[in-house]
Amino acid sequence: MIGLIGMLAGEILYEAAKFIIMILLLVCSVFVGGALRKKSDAKKAAKEASSNITE
């Protein structure tokens, strides 16, 4: 019986750690995606501004 309780606690800790890691990966991907989007928008705006100057 004691072994089963220890195994249950281990499973709970494993699932909790897995959940936290997945949440952290999701948050990191949102930040990276936002940074890439800003960089892309800035590049697009600079290209548009340079094409407006030559016209």
RAKABEL-V730028 format. One record per pair of residues at least 24 apart in sequence whose ideal C-beta (glycine too) atoms are under 6 Angstrom apart, sorted by the first residue. I is the first residue (numbers start at 1). GAP is how many residues later the second one is. Records with the same first field share a line. If there is no record, write none. Layout:
BEGIN
I = GAP ; GAP
END
This chain:
BEGIN
none
END
